[in-house]
Amino acid sequence: MHVVLLGPPGAGKGTQARRLAARLSLPHLSTGDMLRQQVRDRTVFGRRAAALIEAGRLVPDALITSVVRGRLREPDTADGALLDGFPRTAFQAKALDLILSEVGASLCAAFEFTVDEDEVVRRISGRHICRRDNGHIFHLRTAPPRVAGLCDHCGGELHQRADDVPAKVRHRLAVFRAESAPLSAYYASAGLLRTIDATRPADEVTDRLIAVLGPAPAAGGGPR
Ligand code: AP5
């Protein structure tokens, strides 16, 4: 069950991918999270990516594709994965098809999260994220932490991403329109596209996704 989550920044892809990962026992592959980890670890790749991420620009296709290829060869993704933030360009979409065919897998769905840009700016400007590895996501108005500034799950400090300021969000939206929005047609022509109204409350969005994907298998196996 390899699934792609498409949509603009702030559409709720990370929020839903985390929920689906828990409900369906599938790994959540967020290229944004992977890149931010490389930046924190100050790897060669992370140092190269840091300025691009902060400016709201995409990192080069060949670099991110090699990271995803490595990740999709790891055994925990053999039964599927939730791809959040990848692919983002036509090059990446074609590369993903190739990578999956190399490991004997294929995509079962590409969900397109639809939400208008004013709502994106509202969501991102209120987003606070746990600094610790779990990266739990909150929103000051719609999903506030129980204790201000602290993660409900681990007590870690919450912070705002450096690329979440309004001018950078507008730029990320422009990049999305130019580079990523055309992927919907790519997946529609493959018969894989499912549109999700991401303006609905998060619980409703989760229910809709689960309704399409099916529940987790019962212990001991069974159909999805
Ligand atoms: P990435 O981390 O992937 O950022 P993004 O795509 O811009 O998406 P976001 O994480 O901003 O939003 P989201 O849709 O996950 O929303 P969330 O669930 O947090 O990428 C960052 C950067 O890395 C890129 O700009 C680029 O530089 C680089 N990069 C990454 N992948 C790359 C690739 N493949 N190629 C090249 N470069 C790459 O929700 C947002 C807020 O809304 C939260 O506060 C949440 O609580 C709230 N919320 C969520 N759902 C709802 C709801 N239904 N109702 C109300 N509020 C909600």
Boltz pocket constraint, residues with backbone or C-beta under 6 A from the ligand:
constraints:
  - pocket:
      binder: B
      contacts: [[A, 7], [A, 8], [A, 9], [A, 10], [A, 11], [A, 12], [A, 13], [A, 14], [A, 15], [A, 16], [A, 31], [A, 32], [A, 33], [A, 35], [A, 49], [A, 52], [A, 53], [A, 54], [A, 56], [A, 57], [A, 58], [A, 59], [A, 60], [A, 64], [A, 84], [A, 85], [A, 86], [A, 87], [A, 88], [A, 92], [A, 123], [A, 124], [A, 126], [A, 127], [A, 128], [A, 137], [A, 138], [A, 139], [A, 140], [A, 142], [A, 143], [A, 163], [A, 172], [A, 198], [A, 199], [A, 200], [A, 201], [A, 202], [A, 203], [A, 205]]
      max_distance: 6.0
